[in-house]
Amino acid sequence: MTTGPNHGAFAVKYLAQFLLREGYSEAQIFEGTGVGPDILTRDHPVLPFREIAQFFENASHLTQNDILGHQRGQKRDFRKAGLISYVGMSSPTIRDALGNMIRYMRVFSDAVELDPSELQRTGKLVWRYVVPHDVNRRQFVEFGASGLIHDLRLAANRDFSPRCVSFRHARRTNLDAFESFFKSEVRFADAENAVHFAPKDLDLPLLTADNDLHLVLQDHCEMVLRDKSRNVPSLILDVERAIAAHLTVGRATHVHVASSLGMSARTLSRRLAEEGTSFKAALNSLRASLAKSYLKDSDLTLAEISYLLGYSQSGAFNDAFRRWTGKTPGQFRSH
């Protein structure tokens, strides 16, 4: 039985797809990793961090590529990570994006902690993993570091360079590949995992900034954080996260959410019943919470809110909101 903190596993899914395109079989890719081929069909997979790290290490051995994680980080599409990526990339500047990632990392992961204590003063972002020391995570750490700089360079449309990048793990080979990509000093076997940003680069504007979307996503992230601070069973949090990811595309159905979590609709119903709830209750609870937040803290129109909640018509949203609160959306907003 695998235990330990969970982490968003979009990177595992897309690394597996890459390996399949390279001609490796599913047996070669998944054997001994703790991860199954079902991840290829899951929309927003979450796995124990130990399994994610092991998958990256196995992929490195399979391909005989000692810098596979570093290279794949330079090719990743961080939008696939979902909420944490959008709230970061819709921010006004690199400084704001990092601040949002620091605050809302728990939306995406229970395994990674971002330390903000020195970012504003010195430009240093430190991160650490809340996992046992025996979890070999070198490839994944390198994937995350190169991916972060790749994403920020794209969002800012600037090929900026950190002042320094440091890793806790040791490395003796292919050091030039890291210095070539980061265009700065790269230290291994250091005291901490860290990226040292130049202060001027932190204030670079992001071309992907979207203030209206940013405010809505911040509200959503705050709601998820509040939920995670409660002693709520992880299954319910996973269901809520999957529902939220599919609301606006009209796919937040019982069957589709169950599939995205790697189980049948019947199994999901049974497991939710064991927690004293149901899919319909989880869906309505999430919609009601989001609706109240949108009405209270944004200037979104009722039609826009209806769309964000997955309703095809505003009338259906109005009727549902009255059932939840005893008020119309307009009455709620005006008080």
Steps between C-alpha positions, in 0.01 A plus 500: 500500500645837396480780752620855528392843378327538164602718207342594168618241250448673165877470439485120533219479246682705239834333563329164444350629175843621390654159570225328301574729203866406534406137446510356851226256599257550787663208680840669478363837607286398797652180639631545852394865529181466703322694224255331264416567133161637611675832564507554124122552501466701822441873457642635826696214657630516855747247639714446809816702444715190552343339193552813289866526595556129437334526159743773395800301625384187316449701181855633526637146536277369221617762251858503632466876513649650814339842441156385386318698769691818420427464129130424544461802727605717206220349290214489747169677461434619854138579415439127535554540874164676520405756763848566644637581155219731396501703820877541458508588133202738518694707756631848405874434550749223571506615864122466523504162323753362748305646790184325385682172445640524852162571656302244302747214459289291739222510240730291281725316742537383858861400431663830403555807715608832348681730743417869441718640780778634277325559168408865552828598666759309298310340210566146625226239470564187706302180475507176694323165495296368792600141426741248655864532406495156340279630216736542206372811326794637303336480159175655621678783685691587184178478298333747735784753497548510123122496452451802725753712311366377164143597597595844630713577195210415273249698705725809514630455144849566637799266500608616844757315710493427873802621692555148632324163526583249772400139568535293814578183309840428350582480132829441321394457138349726233554815706540704183140419397369673813723804466406532133127501577498714815778727364631541852698325770349164596605335827438141603533340845399836644320568826166565329300489180476862390474739208652844552312756287636842415270765656443667163381172351242451775322810376480387137136514380337181377343498155258238635366737769120520523376701797136389489591134467769542763253627762257217433775238523634647823151471651482140386842419644405658833192281509707187433746597773217546747368158407842343544537660841193311615534139601334388177564151362742512206246334270256789540776751428601303190139493380458873560824572311390282208156662489651850503733411215209392280222743584553755223533237228174333598664169592455500878283192485505207737638265235766739370625604843519136610700418187739790560563356848570155359186322619152408384195710581369218720825485698502876545141492626584226749810678632317832533217325684759363743599863567136592558444694179421460131621634168196725466558643846867566424411666169232722654719592797785608273272692266332680790833598654639625168181689419506687831866588449445624144196707600668650805855559378480558124323713242421202279156510341244236590542351153876469554454343843245260356755393238782458754274274706419282200140607438387533140234758592489776760149392602628164622764675708243739647272212601786305656629801691154565645489136620840538666447835670133596483602810300552585137859577390405867464361516853810331641734740317313810614533414871 
